[in-house]
Amino acid sequence: MVDTSAIDTSVPHSARIWNYWLDGKDNYPVDRQVGAQVAEVFPGIVLAARTSRMFLGRAVRYLTADAGVRQFLDIGTGLPTVDNTHQVAQRVVPEAKIVYVDNDPLVLAHAAALLTSTPEGMTCYVDADLYDPAAILAQAREPLDFEQPIALILNGIMGHVADHAEAHAIIRHLLDALPSGSYLSLSDGTDMDPASVEAHRQYNQSGAIPYNLRPPAQIAAFFEGLELVEPGLVTFTEWRPEPSPWEERAEVPGLCGVGRKP
C-alpha cells in the first residue's frame, strides 16, 4: 500500500506528469493540468514520452537477447508503468538482475511495484542521487557483479542536469566503473524544435523539476569512447523500430542510442 500522506498534490511533479503522458494512473489534477498545457504548446510531447518508453523496451530486449547482458543499472526510475526494465529483461532472461536508482520520495513510495522478480532473477531499489554517482556505485556493488557486463540505463533523465559538463562527468564516472563489454542505453530531448523548446520553457516554470533540452552534439558526446550499436544515435522511432500501438510515425525531437564499452 502506497503512503500518500506526505505527498504534496498541490505542486506539479515531474514523474507524475510523465506518468500522465504515458497514460498512467499515478498522477493528480495539478499534474494533468501542467501536462495538458505543455501538450497544447507542443502536441508531440505525448508521442515523445511514449516512443522514448518504447525505445527503452527495445533496447533492453536487444541487450538481453542479442548482447547477452544479465545485469542492469537503471537510474532515474520514475513511477512504475507498463513494461518496466525488469519485466522486459526477465521475460527474455529470467535470471536477469536489475537495480533501480532514484531519490524521489514519491518513486520510493511506489518502489514495491518495482521489486517483483522471477525466482531466478533479482530486482532492488537504491535511494540515491544522480548527482552523486559514487554513492550509486557503492550501493550497486552489493547486488551486481562488477566483474561482469552491466547495462547502464539513462532514459530521459540527463536533461535534469542543467550543466552539460556536469552531466558528461556523471556519465563518465558511472561508465568508468563498469567492466569492458558493458553498455550505455540513453535517450534525451533535443532543442531542435521551437515548439518543444517553448513547451519545456513553460514546463520549467510550472514548479516541477526542470528538464533541459540539449543540442544533438552534446547528446552524442555522452557516447564518447563507446562503440555505438546500429543504427547509431537516432530519433526514438528510428532505433530498431517495431510495430507501434500508435499510428503516428511523426519524428519527435529526441535522440537515443546504445553504446558498448570496449
N, C-alpha and C positions, 0 to 999 in steps of 0.2 A: 504494500500500500504506500503510495507516494504522499509524503507530508507536505502539503501546500501552505501550511500556516505561516511560514516565513517568506513566502514568495510574494513580491510586490506586483500585483496585477494592474497597477495604475501606470506603470512605466513600460514602454515597449522593450522587448528583449530579443536580441539578435537570433538566438537559437529558436525561439518561438515563432518569429517572423519567417525564418527559413522553413520551419515545420509547416507553417500556413501555406507557403508557396508549394510545398511538397504534398499538399492536400492531407496533412496530418491533423490530429485532433488535440495535440498538446499546445494550444495557444488560446489567447484571451482576446476580448474585443479590441483592446488597445493595439495588440499585435496585428490583428486583421485590418484595423484602420490604417496603420502605417504601411502594411504590406500592400493594401489596395491602392493607397496614394502613390507608392513607388511604381506599381504596375500601371497606374494611369499615365504617368510620365513616360515610362518605358515598359510597354506591354510584354516585351521579350524576357523580362526578369523571371517570370514563372517558368518559361521554357528553359532559360539558362539554369535555374535551380534544378529542374528535373533532369535535363540532359547531363549536367555535371554529376548528378547522383547515378545516372545510368552508366556514365564513364567509370565511376568507382566500381560498379559491379563487373563490368567487362574487364577492367584492369585486374581485379582480384581473381577472376576466373583465369585470366592469362597467367598470372603469377603462380597460381597453384597447379593448373593443368599443364601448362607449357614450360614454365620456368622452374618448376619443382620446388617453389618456396613453401615452407611449412610454418613460418613464423611471421607475424605481422605486428608492427608498432603503429597504431592508428591515433594520431594526435589531432585534437580538435574534434572530438567525437560527435558532439551535437546530440540532439534528442533522438532516441530510438525511433526508427521508422521501418519501412519495408526493406528487406534485403540489406541489413547491416553487414559489416565486413565479416564477422564470424559466421553468419548464416551462409553467405556466398562461399566463403572458403571451405567451411566444413561440409557443405554439400558435395564439394569436389574431393576434399581430403578430410575425412572425419578426424584425423589426428592433428589438424592444424591448431596452432596456439595463437591467440590474439590478445594483445594488451591495448586497451583503450586508455587515452590520456585526455583529461580536460580539467579545468579548475573552476568550472561554473557550478555553483551550488544547486542550480536547477537541474543541470545534467546529472550531477551526483545523486540527486533525489530520484532520478529515473534510472540510475545505473543498474538496478536489479534486473531490468528488462534486457540489459546487455550481457548479463553474466550467465545466461544459459549456454550450454555447451553439449556437444556429443560426449559420450562416456570416454571416447578415445582422446578427445582434444581438451583444450583449456581456454577459458576467457577470464580476464580480470580487468579491474578498473584502477587506474592510478590517478590520484588527485594531485596534479602538478601544473605548473605554469609554463606555457610555450616560451616565455622569456627566460626560463631557467633550464636550458637543455641538460645541464649537468645533473640536476635533480631528477629529471625524467629518466635519463640513462641509469642513474644509480638505482632507481626503483624498478626499472625494466630488467635489470640484470638478474634478478632473482627468478622471475618466471620464464625468461627467454635465455637461450643458449647463444652467447655472442661469439661462439666459435663456428656457428652455422649461419647461412644466409638469412637475413631478415628484410622484409619489405617495409619501408617507411612510408606511411600514408599521410599525405598532407592535402586533403581535399577541401578546397575553399576556405582555407584557414590563414594563409600567409598575408592576405590583404588586411588582417587585423594588426599587422606590424607595419606602422606607417613608414619608418625609415628603411630604405632599400638595403643599405649596407648592413643594418642590424638584422634584417630578415635573411640576407645572404649568409651572415655569420652564424646565425642559429642553425640553418640547414647544414652548413659546413661542419659545425660542431657535432651534430647528430650523425651525419654520414661518416665522419672520420672515425667514429666509434664502431661502425658496423664492418663486418668482415668482407673480404672480396666475394663477389657473387651476390651481394645484397642489391636491393633495388630501391629507387625512389619513384613513387607514384604521386603526381601533383597536378592539381587544377587550380586556376586562378582567373580572376576577371581582368580584362584589358580596358584601356582607356581610349579605344578607337571609335566608339560610337557616342556621338554627342548626347543622344537621349539617355543612354546608360550613365554617362558622366553626370548629367543633371539629376537623374533619379538617385544616384548614390550621394550626390551633394545634399539632397533633401533628406535622404535616409540618415546621413551622418549628423544631421541636425535634430533628429527625432528623439534623441535620448538613448537609443540603442548603441551598442559598442560600434564605433565607426569601422567601415570597411573601405580600404584604399585601393583603387584600381591602378594598374601598372602598365607601362608600355611593353609590347612583346619582347623587346630586347632584354628587359630586366627579368622577365619570367624565364626566358631562355638561359639567362645567367645562373639560375638556380640549378641547372643541369650540367654546369661546367665540370669536366673531369669524368663524366658518366658516358656510357655508350647508350645512345637513345635507341629504344626498340622501335621498329617500324610501326606506324608511319611517321614517327618523329613527334615534334611539337606541333599540334594541330588543334582545331576547334573541337569542342566536346562531341559534336555529332560525327566528326571525321575519324575519330580514333577507333579503328576496327568496328565499324558500325554493324548493328544488328537490327532486326525489325523492331520498331518502336510502337508503344501503345498510343502515341500521339501522331496525328497525321502531318503536323507541321514539320517541315525539314529546313526551315529557315536557319541560317547560321546565327550563332549567338556570340556576343563579344567576350569570349573567354578562350583560354588555351589550356591544353592538358598534354601530359606525356608520361612515359615510363622510361626510366634510365637505369642501366645496370652499372654497378661499381666494379671496375676491373680487378 
